[in-house]
Amino acid sequence: MTKSNIQIENIVSSANFGKDMASKTVIDKKGEEKEVKIDLDEVSKNLEGVTFNSAQFPGLVFKLPEPKTAHLIFSSGKLVCTGAKSIKDSKIAINETVDLMRVMDEDIPTEFDIKIQNIVASANLGVTLNLEIIALEVENTEYEPEQFPGLVFRVTDPKVVLLLFGSGKVVCTGAKTFDDAKVGVEKTQVELRRLKLI
């Protein structure tokens, strides 16, 4: 399996740019310290591409057109980015979103960590798969076609989950790096070959 056979479909990453990261506190009218929060109402008024209804969901949804991504932003300063097709684009998208917010609120820190939470990748083994036989022969699999058309195969090292479909398509989820996704798919292919299932 070469790199070109495996394609990133989605990257979920997160960041925490809340002012509490920079130990920003204010003294309220009672003389007590309190954390400063991100004013989501203010953000929703000043950013285009925002959906916000605090009665339905505590976070704000912001869609960035380029790189095309969606961001969940919470008043705590936590942000979750989804939709990027590369780790680089995911980081660019988060930085651009935070920069746009910093225009409204200069107290938002310029330095914060970005963590990759999940990489979803796909590949095609190029052969049809008999999922019923694979479920019987391969350990760490679950197959309940009445509930879901794919077979779930859990790889322990790296810790990823593979969804196998009868068409030969494979979806890998739970990876933190592209290499984890690649190794997960390769190990699946090796195991199926070893058992003469492909």
Stockholm file with secondary structure:
# STOCKHOLM 1.0

chainA/1-198         MTKSNIQIENIVSSANFGKDMASKTVIDKKGEEKEVKIDLDEVSKNLEGVTFNSAQFPGLVFKLPEPKTAHLIFSSGKLVCTGAKSIKDSKIAINETVDLMRVMDEDIPTEFDIKIQNIVASANLGVTLNLEIIALEVENTEYEPEQFPGLVFRVTDPKVVLLLFGSGKVVCTGAKTFDDAKVGVEKTQVELRRLKLI
#=GR chainA/1-198 SS CCGGGCEEEEEEEEEECCGGGGTCEEECTTSCEEECCCCHHHHHHHSSSEECCTTTCSSEEEEETTTTEEEEECTTSEEEEEEESSHHHHHHHHHHHHHHHHHHCTTSCSCCCEEEEEEEEEEECSSCCCHHHHHHHSSSEECCTTTCSSEEEEETTTTEEEEECTTSEEEEEEESSHHHHHHHHHHHHHHHHHTTCC
#=GC SS_cons         CCGGGCEEEEEEEEEECCGGGGTCEEECTTSCEEECCCCHHHHHHHSSSEECCTTTCSSEEEEETTTTEEEEECTTSEEEEEEESSHHHHHHHHHHHHHHHHHHCTTSCSCCCEEEEEEEEEEECSSCCCHHHHHHHSSSEECCTTTCSSEEEEETTTTEEEEECTTSEEEEEEESSHHHHHHHHHHHHHHHHHTTCC
//
